[in-house]
């Protein structure tokens, strides 16, 4: 059996650990690669770097900020993407409140404060049932590894990203759109906008789940991805 080349894109303050469970579990059907989105300060550069290291053709899985990069990959090289899976992301630009929050986070770094993922932030990232679980510790450790300099670059990239909503009707790939039902950062209505904008896309909701299904619901995430890959190849 020929394995499917599969590229994973992590989110803000996340590294390869975000998708590790799925990369391992899908290794029987996919040759997996997890991109490094910590080096560049624009989604354009993140996409170029990922494309330079990716196979000629590949299936693409992205979460949150990774989704912004996935849209840019489609702008730069849509012919190289065979399948698309978008988890807990948005095609729309930030509203004024989110822009202000990101700029405040950037400003805090100028006076030397980088708190990473704190206990106060966890309720915005994961379902209440996960706050005191090992998932919280995993998130804090990931953020610490990514660090303040990469966090600054990622926030700048997010602020500078284009509106991807006009791209949606042009996406003609087997597409999965998935979201946690309790995601407060990119809530289900934003996922639904993507789903409705991409003709023929599938839609999946993770119940009792926040912004990070890959960590909160690793087995279900793997099952959903396996079905998406095998039913369309």
C-alpha positions in Angstrom: 0.0 0.0 0.0 1.3 3.4 -0.9 1.2 5.8 2.0 -0.3 9.2 1.7 2.1 12.2 2.3 0.5 14.1 5.2 1.6 17.6 6.4 0.4 18.9 9.8 0.4 22.6 10.7 0.4 23.5 14.5 -1.2 26.5 16.1 0.0 29.5 18.1 2.5 28.5 20.8 2.3 24.9 19.7 5.1 22.6 18.3 5.1 19.1 17.0 3.6 17.7 20.2 0.2 19.1 19.1 -0.1 16.5 16.3 2.2 13.8 17.7 -0.5 11.3 18.7 -2.2 11.5 15.2 1.2 11.3 13.4 2.0 8.1 15.2 -1.5 6.6 14.9 -1.8 7.3 11.2 1.7 6.0 10.3 0.2 2.8 8.8 -1.5 4.8 6.0 0.4 8.1 5.9 4.0 9.4 5.8 3.7 12.3 8.2 5.5 15.6 8.6 4.8 18.3 11.2 5.8 21.8 10.0 7.7 24.3 12.2 5.7 27.6 12.3 7.9 29.3 14.9 10.6 30.8 12.6 8.8 33.3 10.5 6.8 36.5 11.1 4.3 36.3 8.2 1.9 33.6 7.0 3.4 34.0 3.6 6.9 33.1 4.8 5.5 30.3 7.0 3.8 28.8 4.0 6.9 29.1 1.8 9.0 27.4 4.4 6.5 24.6 4.9 6.2 24.1 1.1 9.9 24.0 0.7 10.1 21.0 3.0 6.9 19.2 2.0 6.6 16.5 -0.6 5.5 17.4 -4.1 1.9 16.5 -3.3 0.4 16.1 0.2 -2.7 16.1 2.3 -2.8 19.1 4.6 -4.1 19.2 8.2 -4.1 22.5 10.2 -5.3 23.9 13.5 -6.0 27.5 14.5 -3.0 29.6 13.3 -2.1 26.6 11.2 -5.3 27.1 9.3 -4.2 30.7 8.4 -1.1 29.1 6.9 -3.1 26.4 5.2 -5.1 29.1 3.3 -1.8 30.7 2.3 -0.4 27.4 1.1 -3.5 27.1 -1.1 -2.9 30.6 -2.4 0.7 29.8 -3.2 0.5 26.2 -4.4 -3.0 24.8 -4.5 -2.0 22.2 -7.1 0.2 20.4 -4.5 -2.5 19.8 -2.0 -4.7 16.7 -2.4 -6.9 16.9 0.8 -7.6 19.6 3.3 -8.5 19.4 7.0 -9.2 22.5 9.0 -9.6 22.3 12.8 -10.7 25.2 15.0 -9.7 28.0 12.7 -11.3 31.0 11.0 -11.2 32.3 7.4 -12.0 35.8 8.6 -9.5 38.4 9.9 -9.5 39.4 13.5 -12.1 41.8 14.8 -11.1 45.0 16.7 -11.2 43.3 20.1 -8.9 40.5 19.0 -6.5 42.9 17.3 -6.3 44.9 20.6 -5.7 41.7 22.6 -2.8 40.6 20.3 -1.2 44.0 20.3 -1.4 44.1 24.1 0.3 40.7 24.2 3.0 42.0 21.9 3.5 45.1 24.0 3.9 43.0 27.2 6.9 41.4 25.6 8.7 44.8 25.3 8.8 45.0 29.1 10.0 41.4 29.4 6.8 39.6 30.4 6.2 36.3 28.6 3.8 34.1 30.6 3.1 31.5 27.9 0.1 29.4 28.7 -1.1 30.2 32.2 -3.7 28.6 34.4 -5.9 31.7 33.7 -5.6 31.1 30.0 -6.4 27.4 30.0 -10.2 27.8 30.2 -10.0 29.6 26.8 -8.0 26.8 25.3 -9.6 23.6 26.5 -12.9 22.3 27.8 -13.4 22.7 31.6 -13.0 19.0 32.1 -9.4 19.2 30.8 -8.1 22.1 32.8 -6.7 19.9 35.6 -5.7 17.0 33.4 -2.3 16.3 31.8 -3.4 18.3 28.8 -3.0 21.5 30.7 0.6 20.5 31.6 1.3 19.6 27.9 0.1 23.0 26.8 2.2 24.9 29.3 5.3 22.9 28.3 4.7 23.5 24.6 4.4 27.2 25.1 7.6 27.2 27.2 9.5 25.4 24.4 8.1 27.8 21.7 9.2 30.8 23.8 8.7 34.5 23.6 10.6 35.3 20.4 8.6 32.8 18.4 5.4 34.0 20.1 6.1 37.5 18.9 6.7 36.4 15.3 3.5 34.3 15.3 1.4 37.2 16.6 2.8 39.5 14.0 2.0 36.9 11.3 -1.6 36.5 12.5 -2.1 40.3 12.6 -0.9 40.6 9.1 -2.8 37.7 7.5 -5.3 38.4 4.7 -9.0 37.7 4.7 -9.4 34.1 3.4 -13.1 34.2 3.0 -12.9 35.0 -0.7 -10.7 31.9 -1.2 -13.3 29.5 0.2 -15.5 29.1 -3.0 -12.4 28.3 -5.0 -11.3 25.3 -2.8 -12.2 22.1 -4.7 -10.5 19.5 -2.6 -11.9 16.8 -0.3 -12.2 19.0 2.8 -12.9 18.3 6.4 -13.9 21.2 8.8 -13.9 20.3 12.5 -14.3 22.2 15.7 -14.8 21.7 19.4 -18.3 22.5 20.6 -16.9 24.6 23.5 -14.2 26.5 21.5 -14.3 30.1 22.6 -11.4 31.3 20.5 -12.6 30.2 17.1 -16.2 29.1 17.9 -18.4 26.7 15.9 -20.0 29.5 13.9 -16.6 30.4 12.4 -16.0 26.7 11.4 -19.5 26.6 9.9 -18.7 29.7 7.8 -15.8 27.8 6.3 -17.9 24.6 5.9 -20.6 26.5 4.1 -18.1 28.3 1.9 -16.3 25.2 0.7 -18.7 23.2 -1.5 -18.9 19.5 -0.6 -16.9 19.8 2.6 -17.6 17.6 5.6 -18.2 19.0 9.1 -17.4 17.4 12.4 -18.1 18.7 16.0 -16.1 17.4 18.9 -18.4 17.3 22.0 -17.1 18.5 25.4 -14.1 19.9 23.6 -12.4 23.3 23.4 -9.9 24.7 21.0 -7.5 21.8 20.8 -9.1 18.5 19.7 -5.8 16.9 18.8 -4.9 17.0 22.5 -8.3 16.9 24.2 -9.8 14.2 22.0 -6.8 12.5 20.4 -8.5 9.2 19.6 -11.5 10.8 18.0 -9.3 13.2 16.1 -7.3 10.3 14.7 -10.5 8.4 13.7 -11.9 11.5 12.0 -8.7 12.0 10.0 -8.4 8.4 9.1 -12.0 8.4 7.7 -11.3 11.6 5.8 -8.1 10.2 4.2 -9.4 6.7 3.4 -12.8 7.7 2.1 -11.4 10.1 -0.5 -8.4 8.2 -1.8 
